[in-house]
Amino acid sequence: MMRRLLCATALALTLPTAVGAEPLRDQVAAEMPALLDLYRTLHAAPELSFEEVKSAALLAAAAKKAGFEVTTGVGRTGVVAVLRNGPGPVVLLRADMDALPLVEKTGLPFASTAKAATREGQETGVMHACGHDTHMAAWVGTARAMAALRDRWSGTLVMVAQPAEELGLGAKAMLDDGLYTRFPKPQYAVAFHDSASLPAGTIASGPGYAMANVDSVDVLVKGVGGHGAYPHLARDPVVLAARIVGALQTLVSREVDPQDAGVVTVGSIQAGTKHNIIPDEARLMLTVRSYTPVVRRTLLDGIARIARGEAIAAGMPDDRMPVVTARDGTTPAVLNTDPVATRLSDVFKARFGAERVVPVKPQMGGEDFSHFRLADEQNVQSLLFWVGGVPKEKWDAAKGDITKLASIHSPFWAPDADAVIRTATEAMTAAALELLAKG
């Protein structure tokens, strides 16, 4: 383990940097041993969404020790830490805390052996397969750095440790619990996410869409059950479901502008219990991804229209029409707004070197960080940037082919924690210092 940590530290120290940022860089370097200890603690003891009690306690204690006013239990398990430092803007920095229901297979000496029950009651292993442990460690590092460098900024810093990002419910839960009324409302919201498709220590940042709208849609396909040997006496919902699945593929290919992006994926088909029984119903579970409101509406309306149209073509009576339901937990698209996105990207380039900062590429994944902007869209600018986590030796072996690398949400995902935490702590602190600069 010590050898891995030394190699990781050596790698991080060889990453190209700009000259002249020593106070912050020295502060981060001094904190790194403690932050890596915290990372390993968090990694070994992951908690599922809305169960982040121990993680929240660790972060709350660290923020309180750094001099922040700390409130726990916001949005069930969220933490809000406020540092008031004179007149000026309000900046919100967010980290997410929840882990995923996966059995870890990284082989790390501090790998998780935790188990828990999902919301559906299924016993499962638990793992930080999305890198939220690095997010939390960098959150603590940023809080400590901002407290230590308070002579360099003026305003109010609001540090948010958010639950349940993986469910798309945590940000809204905190907002519904008074995040923007009980605490100072921000003019800027900033967060980062580790990346499994960028070499360790690289930053991807810039204006535009960063993450997609995510809608989960259920389609209940109704039929008339019967014996499989006498299909003419039944109305087969399995055949109708298959027609619907096929027709849904035309939504993106024929109804969305080719210059725009959209995804309609049927992730589950459930029907029947036996070879020779035609069931009464079939169920489809869809994930729908888009960026713009227009494309989102086109896809959602199209799903309902196609389901009904195929049922009519199959001769289903009006009382047997499909039921299309959008589930709770829809995640709006993350939009990096200008001018703050360009402003902070320029800060990153000046600090880390232009060769280490690349333009952000829109992802079809989802992130409920979007709610922090949309809760007061007219007054909150936001940026979500990426910090590469792929260890150098793995990136070099794959020659940049990300299909040969473990992805986030994989039981094998093990980022270069030193490079991610070091880079993210410095970048998040630099962003806050820029937005809260005196004068």
C-alpha positions as CSV (number, residue, x, y, z in Angstrom):
1,M,0.0,0.0,0.0
2,M,2.8,2.4,0.9
3,R,4.4,1.9,-2.5
4,R,1.1,2.7,-4.2
5,L,0.8,5.9,-2.2
6,L,4.4,6.9,-3.0
7,C,3.9,6.3,-6.7
8,A,0.6,8.2,-6.7
9,T,2.2,11.1,-4.9
10,A,5.2,11.1,-7.3
11,L,2.8,11.1,-10.3
12,A,0.8,14.0,-8.9
13,L,4.0,16.0,-8.2
14,T,5.1,15.5,-11.8
15,L,1.9,16.8,-13.3
16,P,2.6,20.1,-15.2
17,T,1.7,23.2,-13.2
18,A,1.8,26.9,-13.8
19,V,4.3,29.0,-11.8
20,G,3.4,31.4,-9.0
21,A,0.6,29.8,-7.0
22,E,2.6,28.7,-4.0
23,P,0.4,29.8,-1.0
24,L,-2.5,27.6,-2.2
25,R,-0.4,24.8,-3.6
26,D,1.6,24.6,-0.4
27,Q,-1.5,24.6,1.7
28,V,-2.9,21.7,-0.3
29,A,0.4,19.8,-0.2
30,A,0.4,20.1,3.6
31,E,-3.1,18.7,3.9
32,M,-2.6,15.8,1.5
33,P,-1.5,13.1,4.0
34,A,-4.6,13.8,6.2
35,L,-6.9,14.0,3.2
36,L,-5.7,10.6,1.9
37,D,-6.3,9.1,5.3
38,L,-9.8,10.5,5.2
39,Y,-10.3,9.2,1.7
40,R,-9.3,5.7,2.7
41,T,-11.6,5.8,5.7
42,L,-14.5,6.9,3.6
43,H,-13.7,4.4,0.9
44,A,-13.7,1.5,3.3
45,A,-17.0,2.5,4.9
46,P,-19.4,3.6,2.1
47,E,-23.1,4.3,2.7
48,L,-26.1,4.2,0.4
49,S,-28.3,7.1,-0.5
50,F,-29.9,8.9,2.4
51,E,-27.9,6.7,4.8
52,E,-24.7,8.8,4.8
53,V,-24.8,9.3,8.6
54,K,-21.1,8.4,9.3
55,S,-19.8,10.2,6.2
56,A,-21.8,13.3,7.1
57,A,-20.5,13.3,10.6
58,L,-16.9,13.1,9.5
59,L,-17.4,16.1,7.1
60,A,-19.4,18.1,9.6
61,A,-16.6,17.6,12.3
62,A,-13.9,18.7,9.8
63,A,-15.8,21.8,8.8
64,K,-16.6,22.8,12.3
65,K,-12.9,22.4,13.3
66,A,-12.0,24.7,10.4
67,G,-14.2,27.4,11.8
68,F,-17.4,27.0,9.8
69,E,-21.0,27.3,11.2
70,V,-22.2,23.7,10.6
71,T,-25.8,22.4,10.3
72,T,-26.5,18.7,9.9
73,G,-29.6,16.8,8.9
74,V,-30.5,19.1,6.0
75,G,-32.5,17.1,3.4
76,R,-32.3,14.1,5.8
77,T,-28.5,13.6,5.9
78,G,-27.0,16.6,4.2
79,V,-24.5,19.0,5.8
80,V,-24.3,22.8,5.3
81,A,-21.2,24.6,6.5
82,V,-21.1,28.4,6.3
83,L,-18.0,30.6,6.6
84,R,-18.8,34.4,6.7
85,N,-15.8,36.5,5.9
86,G,-17.0,40.1,5.4
87,P,-19.1,41.7,2.5
88,G,-19.2,40.1,-0.9
89,P,-20.8,37.4,-3.0
90,V,-22.1,34.0,-1.7
91,V,-20.4,31.0,-3.3
92,L,-21.7,27.4,-2.9
93,L,-19.4,24.5,-3.2
94,R,-20.9,21.0,-3.3
95,A,-19.7,17.4,-2.8
96,D,-21.9,14.3,-2.9
97,M,-21.6,11.6,-0.3
98,D,-23.5,8.4,-1.3
99,A,-22.1,5.2,-2.6
100,L,-23.5,2.4,-4.9
101,P,-24.9,-1.1,-4.3
102,L,-22.0,-3.0,-5.7
103,V,-19.5,-5.6,-4.4
104,E,-16.1,-4.0,-4.8
105,K,-13.5,-5.8,-6.9
106,T,-10.6,-3.3,-7.0
107,G,-8.2,-5.3,-4.8
108,L,-7.3,-2.2,-2.9
109,P,-6.0,-3.0,0.7
110,F,-8.7,-0.7,2.1
111,A,-11.5,-2.0,-0.2
112,S,-15.0,-1.9,1.1
113,T,-16.5,-5.0,2.7
114,A,-19.7,-3.1,3.7
115,K,-23.1,-4.6,3.2
116,A,-26.5,-2.9,3.3
117,A,-30.1,-3.3,2.2
118,T,-31.3,-1.3,-0.8
119,R,-34.6,0.6,-0.7
120,E,-36.2,-2.5,-2.3
121,G,-34.9,-4.6,0.6
122,Q,-32.2,-6.4,-1.4
123,E,-29.0,-7.2,0.5
124,T,-26.0,-6.0,-1.3
125,G,-22.4,-5.0,-1.1
126,V,-21.7,-1.2,-1.0
127,M,-18.9,0.6,-2.8
128,H,-17.8,4.1,-3.7
129,A,-17.8,3.2,-7.4
130,C,-18.5,6.7,-8.5
131,G,-15.7,8.4,-6.7
132,H,-17.7,10.3,-4.2
133,D,-15.1,9.5,-1.6
134,T,-12.6,11.6,-3.5
135,H,-15.3,14.4,-3.7
136,M,-15.7,14.4,0.0
137,A,-12.0,14.4,0.7
138,A,-11.5,17.3,-1.7
139,W,-14.5,19.1,0.0
140,V,-12.7,18.9,3.3
141,G,-9.4,20.0,1.8
142,T,-11.1,23.0,0.2
143,A,-12.8,24.0,3.4
144,R,-9.5,23.9,5.3
145,A,-7.7,25.9,2.5
146,M,-10.4,28.6,2.4
147,A,-10.3,29.0,6.2
148,A,-6.5,29.2,6.1
149,L,-6.5,31.7,3.3
150,R,-9.4,33.9,4.5
151,D,-7.2,37.0,4.3
152,R,-7.3,36.6,0.5
153,W,-11.1,36.8,0.0
154,S,-14.3,38.5,1.2
155,G,-17.8,37.2,1.1
156,T,-19.6,34.1,2.3
157,L,-18.7,30.5,1.5
158,V,-21.4,27.8,1.7
159,M,-20.1,24.3,1.7
160,V,-22.7,21.7,0.9
161,A,-22.3,17.9,1.5
162,Q,-25.2,16.4,-0.4
163,P,-26.9,13.0,0.1
164,A,-28.5,10.8,-2.5
165,E,-27.0,12.1,-5.8
166,E,-27.2,8.5,-7.2
167,L,-31.0,8.6,-6.8
168,G,-31.3,12.2,-8.2
169,L,-33.1,13.2,-5.1
170,G,-30.6,14.7,-2.7
171,A,-30.2,18.2,-4.1
172,K,-33.9,18.7,-4.2
173,A,-34.3,17.3,-0.7
174,M,-31.9,19.9,0.6
175,L,-33.5,22.7,-1.3
176,D,-37.0,21.6,-0.1
177,D,-35.5,21.7,3.5
178,G,-34.7,25.3,3.2
179,L,-31.2,25.4,1.7
180,Y,-31.9,28.8,0.0
181,T,-34.0,30.2,2.8
182,R,-32.3,29.0,6.0
183,F,-28.8,29.7,4.7
184,P,-27.2,32.4,2.5
185,K,-28.5,32.1,-1.1
186,P,-25.5,31.8,-3.6
187,Q,-24.8,33.7,-6.7
188,Y,-22.4,30.9,-7.8
189,A,-22.6,27.1,-7.4
190,V,-19.5,25.0,-8.2
191,A,-18.9,21.3,-8.1
192,F,-16.5,18.7,-9.6
193,H,-16.8,15.0,-10.5
194,D,-13.9,12.5,-10.9
195,S,-13.6,11.1,-14.5
196,A,-12.8,7.6,-15.6
197,S,-12.2,8.8,-19.2
198,L,-9.5,11.4,-18.5
199,P,-5.9,10.8,-17.3
200,A,-5.3,11.6,-13.7
201,G,-5.0,15.3,-12.8
202,T,-6.5,16.5,-16.1
203,I,-9.4,19.0,-15.8
204,A,-12.3,19.3,-18.2
205,S,-14.2,22.6,-18.0
206,G,-16.1,25.1,-20.0
207,P,-19.5,26.5,-20.9
208,G,-22.4,24.6,-22.2
209,Y,-24.2,21.4,-21.3
210,A,-22.2,19.1,-19.1
211,M,-24.8,16.4,-18.1
212,A,-28.2,15.4,-19.6
213,N,-31.8,15.5,-18.6
214,V,-32.6,12.1,-17.1
215,D,-36.1,10.8,-17.1
216,S,-37.2,7.3,-16.0
217,V,-40.4,6.1,-17.7
218,D,-42.5,3.1,-17.0
219,V,-44.9,1.7,-19.6
220,L,-47.6,-0.7,-18.5
221,V,-48.7,-2.6,-21.7
222,K,-52.2,-4.1,-21.2
223,G,-53.5,-7.2,-22.9
224,V,-56.0,-10.0,-22.6
225,G,-54.4,-13.2,-21.2
226,G,-55.0,-16.7,-22.5
227,H,-53.6,-20.0,-23.5
228,G,-50.4,-19.9,-25.6
229,A,-51.9,-22.5,-27.9
230,Y,-54.9,-20.3,-28.8
231,P,-53.5,-16.8,-29.3
232,H,-56.5,-15.8,-31.4
233,L,-58.6,-15.8,-28.2
234,A,-56.2,-13.4,-26.4
235,R,-54.6,-10.0,-27.0
236,D,-50.9,-10.6,-26.5
237,P,-49.2,-7.8,-24.6
238,V,-45.8,-9.3,-25.2
239,V,-46.1,-8.8,-29.0
240,L,-47.5,-5.3,-28.4
241,A,-44.6,-4.5,-26.1
242,A,-42.1,-5.7,-28.8
243,R,-43.8,-3.4,-31.4
244,I,-43.6,-0.5,-29.0
245,V,-39.9,-1.1,-28.4
246,G,-39.2,-1.2,-32.1
247,A,-41.2,1.9,-32.9
248,L,-39.5,3.8,-30.0
249,Q,-36.2,3.6,-32.0
250,T,-37.6,6.0,-34.5
251,L,-37.9,8.8,-32.0
252,V,-34.3,9.8,-32.0
253,S,-33.5,8.8,-35.6
254,R,-36.6,10.4,-37.2
255,E,-38.1,13.0,-34.9
256,V,-35.0,14.7,-33.3
257,D,-32.9,17.1,-35.2
258,P,-29.6,15.2,-36.1
259,Q,-27.7,18.2,-34.7
260,D,-29.3,17.6,-31.3
261,A,-28.8,14.6,-28.9
262,G,-31.2,12.2,-27.4
263,V,-31.4,8.6,-26.1
264,V,-34.3,6.3,-25.5
265,T,-33.2,3.0,-24.0
266,V,-35.5,0.2,-22.9
267,G,-33.7,-1.3,-20.0
268,S,-36.2,-3.9,-18.9
269,I,-39.1,-5.9,-20.3
270,Q,-41.1,-8.0,-17.8
271,A,-44.0,-10.2,-18.7
272,G,-45.4,-13.7,-18.1
273,T,-44.7,-16.6,-15.9
274,K,-44.9,-19.7,-18.1
275,H,-44.1,-20.9,-21.6
276,N,-47.8,-21.5,-22.6
277,I,-49.5,-18.6,-20.9
278,I,-50.2,-15.4,-22.7
279,P,-50.1,-12.8,-19.8
280,D,-52.5,-10.0,-19.1
281,E,-49.8,-7.3,-19.2
282,A,-46.1,-6.5,-19.9
283,R,-44.0,-3.8,-18.4
284,L,-41.3,-1.7,-20.0
285,M,-38.7,0.4,-18.1
286,L,-37.1,3.2,-20.0
287,T,-34.3,5.7,-19.5
288,V,-34.6,8.9,-21.6
289,R,-31.7,11.3,-22.0
290,S,-31.6,14.8,-23.6
291,Y,-30.1,18.2,-23.2
292,T,-32.6,20.8,-24.3
293,P,-36.2,21.2,-23.1
294,V,-37.5,20.9,-26.7
295,V,-35.9,17.5,-27.2
296,R,-36.9,16.3,-23.8
297,R,-40.6,17.1,-24.6
298,T,-40.4,15.5,-28.0
299,L,-39.1,12.3,-26.5
300,L,-41.5,12.1,-23.6
301,D,-44.6,13.0,-25.7
302,G,-43.4,10.6,-28.4
303,I,-43.2,7.7,-26.0
304,A,-46.8,8.2,-24.9
305,R,-48.0,8.6,-28.5
306,I,-46.2,5.6,-29.9
307,A,-47.4,3.4,-27.0
308,R,-51.0,4.4,-27.6
309,G,-50.7,4.2,-31.4
310,E,-49.3,0.7,-31.4
311,A,-52.0,-0.4,-29.1
312,I,-54.7,1.0,-31.4
313,A,-53.0,-0.8,-34.4
314,A,-53.1,-4.0,-32.4
315,G,-56.8,-3.7,-31.8
316,M,-56.8,-3.0,-28.1
317,P,-60.0,-1.4,-26.8
318,D,-59.9,2.0,-25.1
319,D,-59.9,0.5,-21.6
320,R,-56.7,-1.5,-22.4
321,M,-54.6,1.4,-23.6
322,P,-51.0,1.4,-22.2
323,V,-50.3,3.5,-19.2
324,V,-47.1,5.7,-19.4
325,T,-45.7,7.1,-16.2
326,A,-42.7,9.2,-15.6
327,R,-41.1,8.3,-12.3
328,D,-40.1,10.7,-9.5
329,G,-36.4,11.7,-9.3
330,T,-36.1,13.1,-12.8
331,T,-32.8,14.9,-13.1
332,P,-32.6,18.1,-15.2
333,A,-29.6,18.8,-17.4
334,V,-26.5,20.4,-16.0
335,L,-25.7,23.6,-17.8
336,N,-22.4,25.3,-17.2
337,T,-23.4,29.0,-17.5
338,D,-21.5,31.8,-18.9
339,P,-19.7,34.0,-18.0
340,V,-18.7,32.0,-14.9
341,A,-17.8,28.8,-16.8
342,T,-15.4,30.6,-19.1
343,R,-14.0,32.7,-16.2
344,L,-13.2,29.7,-14.1
345,S,-11.8,27.7,-17.0
346,D,-9.4,30.5,-17.6
347,V,-8.4,30.4,-13.9
348,F,-7.7,26.7,-14.2
349,K,-5.6,27.2,-17.3
350,A,-3.5,29.9,-15.7
351,R,-3.0,27.8,-12.6
352,F,-2.4,24.3,-14.0
353,G,-1.3,25.1,-17.5
354,A,-3.4,25.1,-20.7
355,E,-2.2,21.6,-21.6
356,R,-3.8,20.2,-18.5
357,V,-7.2,21.8,-19.1
358,V,-9.4,20.5,-21.9
359,P,-12.9,21.6,-23.0
360,V,-15.8,19.9,-21.3
361,K,-17.6,17.2,-23.4
362,P,-21.3,16.8,-22.7
363,Q,-22.2,13.5,-21.1
364,M,-25.4,11.6,-21.3
365,G,-25.1,10.7,-17.6
366,G,-27.2,12.6,-15.1
367,E,-26.3,14.8,-12.1
368,D,-28.8,16.5,-9.7
369,F,-26.3,19.4,-9.2
370,S,-28.5,21.0,-11.8
371,H,-31.2,21.8,-9.1
372,F,-28.9,24.3,-7.4
373,R,-29.0,26.5,-10.5
374,L,-32.6,25.9,-11.4
375,A,-33.9,26.7,-7.9
376,D,-33.1,30.3,-8.7
377,E,-32.2,30.3,-12.4
378,Q,-32.1,34.0,-12.8
379,N,-29.6,34.6,-10.0
380,V,-27.4,31.5,-9.8
381,Q,-24.5,30.8,-12.2
382,S,-23.0,27.3,-12.0
383,L,-20.1,25.1,-13.1
384,L,-19.6,21.4,-12.9
385,F,-16.1,20.4,-14.0
386,W,-14.3,17.1,-14.3
387,V,-11.0,15.9,-12.8
388,G,-9.4,12.9,-14.5
389,G,-8.8,9.9,-12.3
390,V,-7.3,7.2,-14.6
391,P,-3.9,6.2,-13.2
392,K,-1.1,7.1,-15.6
393,E,0.1,3.5,-16.2
394,K,-3.5,2.4,-17.0
395,W,-4.0,5.3,-19.4
396,D,-0.7,4.7,-21.1
397,A,-1.5,0.9,-21.5
398,A,-4.9,1.7,-23.0
399,K,-3.4,4.3,-25.3
400,G,-6.4,6.6,-24.5
401,D,-9.0,3.9,-25.6
402,I,-11.5,4.4,-22.8
403,T,-13.3,1.1,-23.8
404,K,-10.3,-0.7,-22.2
405,L,-10.6,1.1,-18.9
406,A,-12.9,0.6,-15.9
407,S,-15.7,3.1,-15.9
408,I,-17.4,4.8,-13.0
409,H,-20.1,2.6,-11.5
410,S,-17.8,-0.3,-12.2
411,P,-16.8,-2.6,-9.3
412,F,-13.2,-2.2,-10.7
413,W,-13.1,1.6,-10.6
414,A,-10.1,2.8,-8.5
415,P,-9.1,6.4,-9.4
416,D,-5.6,7.8,-8.6
417,A,-6.9,9.3,-5.4
418,D,-3.9,11.4,-4.8
419,A,-4.1,13.1,-8.2
420,V,-7.9,13.6,-8.0
421,I,-8.0,15.0,-4.5
422,R,-4.9,17.2,-4.9
423,T,-6.1,18.6,-8.2
424,A,-9.7,19.0,-7.2
425,T,-8.9,20.7,-3.9
426,E,-6.6,23.2,-5.6
427,A,-9.1,23.8,-8.4
428,M,-12.2,24.2,-6.1
429,T,-10.2,26.6,-3.8
430,A,-8.9,28.6,-6.8
431,A,-12.5,28.9,-8.1
432,A,-13.8,30.1,-4.8
433,L,-10.9,32.6,-4.4
434,E,-11.6,34.0,-7.8
435,L,-15.3,34.4,-7.2
436,L,-14.7,35.9,-3.7
437,A,-11.6,38.0,-4.5
438,K,-11.4,41.2,-2.6
439,G,-12.3,44.2,-4.7
